[in-house]
Amino acid sequence: MKMTLICCLGLLTLPIAAHAIDAGPASPQQQETEGWLQLQSRNKAASTKQQTSTATERELSMQRWLKSYEHEIPQFFDQDEGGKVDSGSGG
């Protein structure tokens, strides 16, 4: 009985915890990002110019997309398979 009561009280506090997490951006950078995301999702900053692509651009885009399927996705990533990182002085 006690365990059921504790579980029910815990479930009742979940919305409060979720609200606390979504209280708002913590830093100015996060506020700026949130502002841009809201503009985008609300369609407030859409361009007035119609964005179009030519038939050639669409064809090249489709070819590039189809070509991406030519490479097999490996079962796992082996860190030793990749190249070496040059930690030299650069240039």
C-alpha positions in Angstrom: 0.0 0.0 0.0 2.8 2.4 0.9 4.7 1.6 -2.2 1.7 2.2 -4.4 1.1 5.6 -2.7 4.7 6.6 -3.2 4.6 5.6 -6.9 1.4 7.6 -7.4 2.9 10.6 -5.8 6.0 10.3 -7.9 4.0 10.1 -11.1 2.0 13.2 -10.0 5.3 15.2 -9.7 6.5 14.4 -13.2 4.7 17.3 -14.9 6.2 19.7 -12.4 9.7 18.3 -13.1 9.2 18.5 -16.9 8.0 22.1 -16.5 11.1 22.9 -14.5 13.3 21.5 -17.3 11.6 23.6 -19.9 11.8 26.8 -17.8 13.7 28.6 -20.5 17.2 29.2 -22.0 20.0 29.4 -19.5 22.5 31.4 -21.5 22.4 34.3 -24.1 23.6 31.9 -26.8 20.8 29.5 -26.0 18.3 32.4 -26.0 19.5 33.4 -29.5 19.2 29.8 -30.7 15.7 29.4 -29.3 14.7 32.7 -30.9 15.9 31.5 -34.4 14.2 28.1 -33.9 10.9 29.8 -33.0 11.1 32.1 -36.1 11.7 29.0 -38.2 8.9 26.9 -36.7 6.4 29.7 -36.9 7.4 30.7 -40.4 7.9 34.3 -39.4 11.2 34.9 -41.3 10.4 33.2 -44.6 11.9 34.7 -47.7 9.5 36.6 -50.0 11.4 35.4 -53.0 10.3 32.0 -54.4 13.1 29.5 -54.1 13.3 27.3 -57.2 15.8 24.9 -58.8 16.3 24.1 -62.4 15.7 20.7 -63.9 19.5 20.2 -64.1 20.0 21.0 -60.4 17.2 18.6 -59.5 18.8 15.9 -61.6 22.2 16.4 -60.1 20.8 16.4 -56.6 19.0 13.1 -57.3 22.1 11.5 -58.7 24.1 12.6 -55.7 21.4 11.1 -53.4 21.3 7.8 -55.3 25.1 7.6 -55.3 25.1 7.8 -51.5 23.5 4.3 -51.4 26.5 2.7 -53.2 28.5 2.5 -50.0 27.7 -0.3 -47.6 27.1 0.7 -44.0 29.6 -1.3 -41.8 28.4 -3.5 -39.0 30.6 -1.6 -36.5 33.2 1.2 -36.6 36.8 0.1 -36.0 38.8 3.0 -34.7 42.1 1.6 -36.1 40.6 1.6 -39.6 40.7 5.3 -40.0 43.6 7.5 -41.0 46.2 8.9 -38.7 45.9 12.4 -37.2 49.0 14.5 -37.9 49.9 16.4 -34.7 52.7 18.3 -36.4 53.2 22.0 -36.5 50.8 22.4 -39.4 51.4 24.5 -42.5 
